[in-house]
Amino acid sequence: MAVGLDKIEPGKITEKEHLVVEGMDISGHWNRMFEPRVLTEYTVDNLEKVAALPGGESLMWCYGCAKCTAVCPVDIVGDYSPRKIHRRTQTGIDLFSSPDLWLCTTCMNCLRVCPKEVNMIQIMPAVREQAVLEGNVPPELQKAFEDTAKHGNPLGQPQRKRADWIKKAGVAVPIIKDLKREVDILWYVGSYPSYHPRGIDAASAAARIFNALGVDFGILGIEEKDDGDSQRLAGEKGLFEMLAEENIATFGKYEFNRMVVTGPHEFNAFKNEYPKLGADFNVLHYTRFLVEHLDKLKPLLKKPINLKVTFHDPCYLGRHNGEYEAPRELLRAIPGIELVEMGRCRENGYCCGGGGGGMWLDSHTKDHTTMRLSERRVREAAEYGADVLAVCCPFEVSRFEDAAKSTGNDKLMVRDILELLDESMKE
């Protein structure tokens, strides 16, 4: 018992209505909690429903530090982050039917800084898979799924036209089936470089570069189908497995030493996902492959490109697979280029918005963000005074070119590194 309290008569203890000490009111009703404060007025059933999924467990690990919010590219143009997803499901939002489910681009910047390793690259595909099974899919994404299943590519283009782009290359582009021999390099071209007009520009440039370097390569032509990794991340796991099985069977028909891919998403698929299905390839993104040939490539780069160039790190080449230097080495090798870095680059590079199915979700995301991620990135490139925004992902050229127009930055040129190299090779 405190000293002196035994001398106080029962019933004589009173509380002053206001007790001011050194100018501060410390009256009881200010400094005393008379009953336990209610911490939860809701159930956590929806949070537990996500955590019960294979791959969804880590959402439970969040302890609200909000480090992810500071780096989430969607939050910069909206109201979004893993921490916010955790809190919303904790307080009753059903992620399985929420618009929030489709906003994550699986860019991995949150996981890079998360002390609890809350893994949205596993959580979101797991929940999306259930939403797909229940038919709760945005229409434009559903169309991409259907086009991929029917035509082997998300653009809905005929399979028989997969190799038509080679007519524009101006050089020989061997079809491996016609060669009937082993090649050093199997070049997996990809869907957008095969069909999209700006993708064809990059593919044609790559073909000219490979020929100039004397690379022994072949492409699959009409036998090539989409890698399916973006569809997997968007929740269509069954479609991914179907494509993977068909591609693996096609790859197995031919002899080659290494595979070179045009895009980071294909690189991620063949390097990290296809081995889970029993296919293990020695695969390189084209930037790393060309850096290996830099000694032969540099003498071919004769035409100066006197422009200020900034580079956009693709999420699936950089954060997901650790390749930051190869694209920059190629850009530095081009005479005349002044390479400038944006504030968000390398490990903290911004996202174009195309990953995780975002390539086919612009109509959905525009209702939940102030601008597209690609528009924010284009503005950043313009803020740094760049003449050219250089990329090395087939998703990005069309996304950034559209964004440059919609933001009034028409003077900003968007070029694949392949196009810049090809331009410098012209006498």
Secondary structure by P-SEA (a helix, b strand, c coil): ccccccccccccbbbbcccccccccccccccccccccccccccaaaaaaaaacccccccccccccccccccccccccccccaaaaaaaaaacccccccccccccccccccccccccccccaaaaaaaaaaaaaaccccaaaaaaaaaaaaccccccccccccccccccccccccccccccccccccccccccccccaaaaaaaaaaaaaaaaaccccccccccccccaaaaaaacaaaaaaaaaaaaaaaaaaccccbbbbccaaaaaaaaccccccccccccccaaaaaaaaaaaaaaacccccccbbbbbbccccccccccccaaaaaaaaccccccccccccccccccccccccccccaaaaaacccccaaaaaaaaaaaaccccccccccccaaaaaaaaaaaccccbbbbcaaaaaaaaacc
